[in-house]
Amino acid sequence: MKKLLVIPFVFIALCSAAQNRRFDYSSIKPGLWVIPKTDTLDYALGKYGGQQAFLLKRKFANYKAASIAYPKTLNFKDGIIELDIASPTGKAGYVGLAFRIRDAHHYETLYFRPGSSGTINAVQYMPEKKPEFNWWDYEGDKYQAKANLPLTTWFHVKAVVKGRTLVVFVNNQPKPVLVYKALDPDLKTGSVGFWLGNSASGAYKNLIVETL
């Protein structure tokens, strides 16, 4: 009888393991990613702050600009996203991550303004569903949060996504800097990647995604 009882528990454990998957993108293979490369935007696998990094570079300023780079085959609905981000342009930096990416103009983004460290404008969530990045539609305080961010050096981000809730931690602090409970219902699944706003450059490394 005891042997028979073991089988269901083993089956449940195997199912749970199959559902929770961990994807390590600390080493990026460009051929497996969707990476923008145009007359105004470029990328590089190089170093920033003495560490290997993925760099997005914008050649011309455009306040309606936002660009993403992401793995082609990742399908993310709920889970945990962790990575390190830096803003080489300092006060003029708009750097972050995107998740549930459908394409270049349909995704949810969590981005950071190191130049606004310590203010309500330091952290920003918004959904993107238009050809141009319409940040002006999401200027309300409910989309933003305070955080202490370094101006040009690396900081760690952990984003926990579950249903319509987003919980954000910075630099391994136990208290979240943002808890947002109204994620866009139209953006349900997709990839996860790097996000660059109206900035000359952004640096990214150690992207780890765990799906739940």
C-alpha positions in Angstrom: 0.0 0.0 0.0 2.8 2.4 0.8 4.4 1.8 -2.6 1.2 2.7 -4.3 1.0 6.0 -2.4 4.5 7.0 -3.6 3.5 7.1 -7.2 1.1 10.1 -7.1 3.6 12.2 -5.1 6.4 11.4 -7.6 4.1 12.4 -10.4 3.1 15.7 -8.8 6.8 16.5 -8.1 7.7 15.8 -11.7 4.9 17.9 -13.0 5.9 20.8 -10.7 9.5 20.5 -12.0 8.4 20.5 -15.6 6.3 23.7 -15.0 9.1 25.6 -13.3 11.9 26.3 -15.8 15.0 28.4 -15.4 16.6 30.1 -18.4 20.1 31.5 -18.1 21.0 34.3 -20.6 24.2 35.4 -18.9 25.9 34.4 -22.1 24.1 35.9 -25.1 24.1 34.3 -28.6 22.9 37.0 -31.0 21.6 34.6 -33.5 19.1 33.3 -31.0 17.8 36.8 -30.2 15.7 39.5 -31.8 18.1 42.5 -31.6 17.4 45.9 -33.2 20.1 47.1 -35.6 19.3 50.1 -37.8 20.8 53.4 -38.9 19.9 54.9 -35.5 20.4 51.9 -33.2 23.1 49.4 -32.7 24.4 46.9 -30.1 27.6 45.4 -28.9 28.8 42.5 -26.8 31.6 44.3 -24.8 32.5 45.5 -21.4 31.1 48.1 -19.0 32.5 48.8 -15.6 35.1 46.1 -16.3 32.5 43.4 -16.7 31.1 41.6 -19.8 27.8 43.2 -20.9 25.3 43.5 -23.6 25.2 47.2 -24.8 22.4 48.9 -26.7 23.4 52.1 -28.4 21.2 54.9 -29.8 22.7 57.3 -32.2 20.1 60.0 -32.2 17.9 61.3 -29.4 14.1 60.7 -29.8 11.7 61.3 -26.9 9.3 58.8 -28.5 11.9 56.1 -28.9 12.0 52.8 -27.0 13.9 49.6 -28.2 14.0 46.0 -26.9 16.3 43.0 -27.5 15.0 39.6 -26.4 15.4 35.8 -26.9 13.4 34.5 -29.9 11.9 31.3 -28.3 11.2 32.3 -24.7 7.6 32.2 -23.7 7.0 33.8 -20.4 3.7 34.3 -18.6 4.4 34.3 -14.8 7.7 34.0 -13.0 10.8 35.7 -11.7 13.2 37.9 -13.8 16.6 38.9 -12.5 19.3 41.0 -14.2 21.9 43.7 -13.7 21.5 47.1 -15.4 23.6 50.2 -15.7 23.1 53.6 -17.3 26.4 54.7 -19.0 24.7 58.1 -19.8 24.0 58.8 -16.1 21.3 61.4 -15.5 20.0 61.1 -19.1 19.5 57.3 -18.7 16.3 55.4 -19.3 17.2 51.7 -18.9 15.2 48.7 -17.9 13.6 45.4 -18.9 10.6 44.3 -21.0 8.4 41.2 -20.4 5.5 39.4 -22.0 7.0 40.7 -25.3 4.8 40.0 -28.3 6.8 42.1 -30.7 8.7 45.4 -30.9 5.6 47.4 -30.1 3.6 45.1 -27.8 5.1 44.4 -24.3 5.2 45.5 -20.7 8.2 47.4 -19.4 9.8 48.2 -16.1 12.4 50.9 -16.5 14.6 53.1 -14.3 15.8 56.7 -14.3 19.1 56.9 -12.3 19.0 60.6 -12.7 15.8 60.7 -10.6 17.2 58.4 -7.8 15.3 58.9 -4.5 12.2 60.4 -6.1 8.9 59.0 -7.3 10.2 59.1 -10.8 13.0 56.6 -10.2 11.0 53.5 -11.2 8.3 53.3 -13.9 6.0 50.6 -15.2 4.0 50.9 -18.4 2.5 48.8 -21.1 3.5 49.5 -24.7 1.0 48.8 -27.4 1.6 51.5 -30.0 4.3 52.1 -32.7 5.6 55.1 -30.7 6.5 54.9 -27.0 3.7 56.9 -25.5 5.1 57.5 -22.0 3.0 60.6 -21.5 -0.1 58.4 -21.1 1.5 56.8 -17.9 2.8 59.8 -15.9 0.5 59.1 -12.9 2.2 58.3 -9.5 0.4 54.9 -9.5 2.8 53.8 -12.3 5.9 55.0 -10.5 7.9 54.4 -7.4 10.9 55.7 -5.4 14.2 53.9 -5.3 17.9 54.7 -4.7 19.8 54.0 -7.9 23.5 54.5 -8.7 24.0 57.0 -11.4 26.3 55.1 -13.7 27.2 51.8 -12.0 25.5 48.4 -11.9 22.4 47.7 -9.9 20.5 44.5 -9.5 16.8 44.1 -10.4 14.4 41.3 -9.4 10.9 41.4 -10.8 8.2 38.9 -9.7 5.3 38.6 -12.2 2.1 36.7 -11.3 -1.1 37.3 -13.1 -1.7 41.1 -13.0 0.8 41.7 -10.2 4.3 43.0 -10.5 6.6 43.2 -7.4 10.0 44.8 -7.9 13.2 44.6 -5.7 16.4 46.6 -6.2 19.9 45.6 -5.1 18.6 42.6 -3.1 16.8 44.7 -0.6 14.1 42.7 1.3 11.4 45.4 0.8 10.1 45.9 -2.7 10.3 49.3 -4.3 7.2 48.8 -6.3 4.1 46.6 -6.0 1.7 47.1 -9.0 -1.5 45.1 -9.3 -3.0 46.2 -12.6 -0.7 44.7 -15.3 -2.2 45.0 -18.8 -4.7 42.3 -19.4 -4.1 42.3 -23.2 -0.4 41.4 -22.7 -0.5 37.9 -21.3 2.6 36.0 -22.6 5.8 36.6 -24.5 9.5 36.9 -24.2 11.7 38.8 -21.7 14.5 41.1 -22.6 16.4 44.4 -22.3 14.8 47.8 -22.8 16.4 51.1 -23.8 14.5 54.4 -23.8 15.5 57.8 -25.1 19.2 57.3 -24.0 22.5 57.1 -25.8 23.2 53.7 -24.3 22.2 51.0 -21.8 24.2 48.2 -20.3 22.8 44.8 -19.3 24.1 41.5 -17.9 23.2 38.3 -16.0 19.6 37.9 -17.2 18.0 34.9 -15.5 14.3 34.0 -16.1 12.4 31.5 -14.1 8.9 30.6 -15.4 6.2 29.5 -13.0 
